């Protein structure tokens, strides 16, 4: 796009100016000369009609003499700068007055016809070849009684209208200059407010296409261009974060797979070459079994997260008793709780409480939360599971008296493979994916989960589920 768009607008601007000048030159006779001629003729006809109706009829009633008649004709000639003829009904000249540059009036107008103008107010031409140049001629009847006794015939050179035409042209020229000036301002505004930001955006898109996601678009206007720039900047930052996350994810997965595989290979090799005596095989086989269980858990968790990462998160919505679900999941931790002497207290709102969700995924959420609660709780402690009804929602909380989560880690616990320093010594088998699965599952239902924790005191997770619709 480099300069193409700008060049296109410049060419359009030049063509626009040329068309304005061309149109003005071609249409000036139609748009200016003809209206100016009509304007002059209308003024002549109005003056002639006024005098022919008020003053000149007095001539036929012999109330004015020839001297008065000439005085009036001279006054009209001076006022209108036109030749003024007073003729009888046959076209015979009675009196006349003319400027110096007009020919003398004939004794009689040849083929005189007072209505030869037809529906027009004036005639344009040499008027029966009496003038060497075109004149504007108007004819007004002078009544004698109730019939025309004569006519006032006024002639004005058509070229005299040029002064008025030039006046109109000057006005149009000023308007054209103003139009060009303001259109140039519009072109400048387009350059600064549209073209330059668009060029920056295009350059940024080119940089992104080549893999340079560090490029930032410096367009901060509060309009569509600014919004587009902000969106692209946000997109590039998200792509950078996604790239960093992908690298970190691959590194974490590689590490979590490499460690148990290295241990398994080392123990198997040692057992095979006799480094580990047969009497110790059972011990190291149990270690190998433990490591394979870690790999199995990690693989299963990755498959679950991959399921949530797909755009089509298919949930098997159904109505089920959340209290029964809590009891079933809690029962699966009986062995762990017995070994660590941890009690699970159920504070359930009612005997039966129906929610509308994917039962298998909610079981998984409860299992992961209870698994964390029992892992990070001390012996002889308790875990409390509570349900509360509020409107059309059911709120579930899982609270423990464990080691807690440091404040600076609360926003990171949802990240995949993240483990706090406190949990690393407690949980050797964990994958660091449990809470990521919990959050993905709850958000897939369109709900939220929150955590409140105090280091050394305990942690409480609370999430919501929709109630099942009344049947």
N, C-alpha and C positions, 0 to 999 in steps of 0.2 A: 504493500500500500504506500510505501515510502513517501512519494509526493503526488501520487496519482489523484487521490481524493481532493487535495488542495488545488491541483492543476485543473481538475474538472470544474470546480466551483469558480475558479478564475476565468476559465473559458466561457462558462455560462454567464458570468458577469459581463465580459466583453461583448458577447453576442447580444445580451440584453441591452447594453448601451447602443450598439450598432442598430438594433431593431427600433429602438426609441428614436434615434436620429433619422433613420430611413423612413419610418412611419410619419414622423413630423414633416419631413420634406415632401413626401408623396401626398399626404392628406391635407397639407396646409390650405390649398385652394378650397377644398370641401369644408374643412373645419374652421377656417378663419376668414378667407376672402369673401366667400358667399355670405356668411352671416354679417360681416362688416358692411357689405353692399346692401343687404336687406335693411340693416340698421339705418344707414344713411338715407336710403329711399323712403323708409317709413317716416323719418323726420321731415323730409321734403314734402311728402304727401300730406302729413299732418298740418304743416304750415300752410300749404296751398289750399287745403280744405278749409282751414280756419279763415283765411283771407277771402276765399271765393264765396264763403257763406256770409261774412259780415260786411266787408268793405266794397268789393267790386260790384255787387248788385246795384249799388248806388249810381254807378255809371249809366246803367240802362234807364234809371229813373231820372237822369240828368241832375242829380244832386251834387255831383262832383264834376269838375271839368278835366280837360286833358292834362293840365299842369299838375293837379292833385294826383291824377292817375300815375304820371311819371314819377312823382315823388315817392309814391307807395311802392312802385316797381323797383326804384333805385334802392329803397330801404330793404326790400326782400332780397335783391341781388347782393347787397352788401352783407346781410345777415347770413345768407345761405352760401355765398360765394358760388353762385350758379347763374346761368342765363335764364331770364324770366320773360316769357312771351304771353301777351294777352291777345287771343284771337277770337273771332266770332265763330258761329257754329259751322261755317264752311271752311274755316282755317285761314281766313284773311286776317292779316296782322292789324291789330288796333293800336298796340303800344308794346314796347319792349325795353329791357335793360340788360346789359351784359358786362361781365368783367373784360379786361383788356385782352386776355388770351382766348376769348371766344369769338367765333365769326359773327358777322352782323346777321340779324334775323331776316328771313326772306319776306317779301311782300305777301306771299301766300304760301301756306304749307301744301306741297303737292300730295294728292291722295290722302287728305287728312281724315283720320278715323279716330274719334275719341275713345273708342272701346277696343282698339286693336291690341291692347295689353291682355285682353281676356280676363282670366281670373287673377292675374298678377297685379301687384300695385305699381309696377314700373316696367319700362322697356329698357333693354340693353342693346346698344348697337350704334350705328352712325346716324340714325333717325332720318330715313329717307335720303341718305347720302348727303345730308346737309353739314355733317361734321367729319373731319379727317381722322378723328379718334373716337373710340367707343364712349358713349355718354349714357348716364342714367337719366331716363326721361319719365316724369310723372305728369299726369293730366288730371286736373280737377275741374268739374263743371261750375260755371257761374250762372246762377239762376236769374231769369227775368220773368217774374211772376212765378209760375209753377213749371216752367220749361227752361232748359238750358238756353241762355242767350249768348254764351261764349264760354271760353275755356282758358284756364291758366295752365300754361305748359312750361315746366321747369326742366332745365338740362344741367347736368353736372358731370364733368369728366370722370370716368370710372377710375382713372389713374389717381385721382385725388383721394380715393379711399385708401390708398397705400399707406398714408400716415397712420390711419386707424389700425390697418393691418399690422404695421410695424409695432404699434403699441401692444397689440395682442401677442405678437411674436415675442416681444421682449418679456412679457409676463410668462409666456410658455417656456421661454428659455431659462428664466429664473427658476421656474418650477422644475424643469429638467435638471438644472444644476443641483438643486436641492435634493431631487430624487437620487441623482448619482452620488451625492455626498453621503446621504443617509444609507444608501445601499452599500457604499464603501464601508461605512461604519458597521453595517451588518456583516459584511465580509470579514472585517477585522475581528468582530465579536465571534464569528464562527471559527476564525483561526485560533483565537486564544482560548475560547471556552469549549470548543468541540474538537477541532482538528488536533491541537497539541495534546490534550488529555488522551484522545483516541490513539495518537501516535505512541504515547508512553505505554498505553495498555497493550498495543500491538507488539511493541518491543519486549514488554514483559512476557507476553504469551510466547514469543519466539524463544526467550530465555528459558521459560518453563519447558518448552518442547525439547530443548537441548539438554535438559536435566539440571539447570541451574535454578534451584528452588529458593536460593538465598536472595534473589532479586526482588526488590520492593518497589511498588508503584507509588510515586509521590504525587498523587492526585487526591486532594482533601476537600474538594468543593462539595457543597451540600445539595447535590443533584444526582441525576441518574449516572453520570460519569463517576462521581465520587462514590456512589453506592456500588457500581460495578468494580471500581478499583479496590474498595474495601473487601468486596466479596472475593476477588481474585487473590488479594493479599492473605485473606483468611484461608482460602483454599490451599495456597502454597504452604502456609504454616502447618495446616493439617496434613498435607502430603509429606512435609518434612518430618512431622511427628510420627506419621505412619511408617515412614522409612526407618526412622530411629527405633520405633517400636518393633518393626520387623527384624531389624538387626539384633536388638536386645532379646527378642523372642527366640530367634534361631540360636543365639548364644546360650540362653537359659536351657532350651530344650537339649541342645548338644551336651551341655554340662551335666544336666540331670540324667541323660541317657548314658553318657560316657562313664560317670562314676560307678554306678552299679555294674555295668558291663565289664569295666576294668577289674572290679573286685571278683566278679564271677569267673572271668578268664584266669585271673591270678590263682584263685583257689583251685579251680579245675586243673590247671597246669601243674600246680604243686602236688595235687593228689595223684595225677597221672605219672609224674616222674619220681614219685616216692618221697618228695621233700616232706610231705605231711604223712605221718605214719597211719596205718589203717585204723588204729585205736582212736584217732582224732577225726576220722572221716565224718562221723555223725555230727560233731560240733560244727564243722565247716559246711556240711550239707545244709544244716539249719540256717547258716548265714547266707548261703546261696539261695535258699528258699525265700528268705526275707528280702533279698535284693530283687528276686524275680517278682515278688508281690509288689514291690515299689514300682518296678517297670510296668506291671499290669495296671496298677492304679493310675500311674502317669498317663499311660496310653488311653485308658477309659476316660479320664478327665479331659484329655485333648480332643477326643472324639465328641464328647458332650459339648465342649466349647465351640468346636467346629460346627456343630448343629445350630448353636445360637448365632454364629457368625453369618450364616446364610441369610439372605434377605427374606426368604419365605419361612418364617418361624411358625411351624404348624403346631398348634396347641389342641389337645383333645379336651375340649371344654366339657365339663360335667358337674352336676351338683353332688356334693358328698359331705359327709359329716367330718368337719375338721377336728373335732374332739377325738373321734375314733382314730383318725389318722395320727394325731399326736400320741395317743396311747400305743399304737402299733410301732411307731418309730422309737418311742421311749423304751419299749420292751426289748428292742434289739441291742440296747446298751446295758442290759442287765449284768452281763459278765464284767464289763469294764467298771461299772458302778460298784459291783460287789467287791472287786479286787481293790479298788481305791477308796472304798467306803464312802462313795458319793451318793447322796439321795437326790432323786428327781421329784420336785413338787409340782403338781398340776393345779393351777388356779384357773379353772374353766368357768366361763360365764354361765352356761346352762348345761343341761344334760346332753342335749343334741343341738348342734349349730351348723347349719348347712351353708357352704360357700360354693361359688361357681368358678372353677379353675381347672387346670390340668393336674389331676391328682398325683400322677407319677412324678411330675416336676416339683410339686409342693412337698412331697415326701422326701425328695432329694434335698430341697432347701432345708427342711427340718433336720434331716440326717447330718448335713454338713455343719449346721449351726450347733447341734448337740455334740457332734464329734469334736468340734473346736472347744466347746464348753467343758467337756470331760477331759480332754487332753491337757488343757491349760489351767485346770482347777487343782488345788491341793487336795491331799487326802482328807477325809472327814469334813468335806464341804458339801454344799448343796447347789443344785441347778434348778431354777424356777422357770416354768413355762406358763404364761398367762395369756388369756384371750379376753378381749373387750369388744363390745358392740357400740358403734357410733354411727347413727344414721343407716346408710346402706353399705357400710363397711364393717369388716371384722379386723381388728388389730391383734397381732400375735407378737409376743415378746419372749425372748430366750435370754435369761439373766444368770450369770455365774459369779462366783467369788474367787476367780482365778487371778492370774498375774497382771491382767489389764493390758492396755495398749498405750504406748507412749503418745503424747499429744501430737508430736510432729509426724507420726506414722498413720494417723487416722484417715488421712486422705489417700494414702497409698495402699491400704490393705485390700482394696478392690482390684489392684493391678495384678496381672497374671505373673505367677512365680515370685510374688513379693512375700518375704518373711521378715518379721521384726527380729531384732537381735535377741529379744527375750524369748522368742518362740524357737529359735534355732537349737537351743539346748534341750528344749522340752519335746520337740517333735522331729524325730529322725526320719520317720516314714512319710511325712506330709509332702505334697507336691507343690504347694503354694498356689493351687488353682481353685481350692474349695470356695473361697469367698467370691472369686470371679464368677463361678458358676451360680452361686446364690444370687448375685446382683443381676446377672443376665436373665435368670429365670423369672425373677420378680418384675423386671422391666419388660420382659416379653408379655406379661399379663397387664401391662399398663399401670403398674403400681410402683410404690417406692419403698426403700428400706433405709433405715437410719441406725446409727450406732452411737452409743454413749459409753465412754470408758474412762476409768481412772486407774493409773498405774499402781499396782499393788493392792487394789480394792476389788476390781471386777469389771465386767463388760456386759452391756445389754444391747441386743439387736432387736429392732422393732420393725415389722413390715405389715402391710395391709393387703386384704383380699376382698373382692366384692361378694356381698351376700347372694345366695341363690335366689332367683325370682320366686315369688310366691306362686304355688301351683293352683 
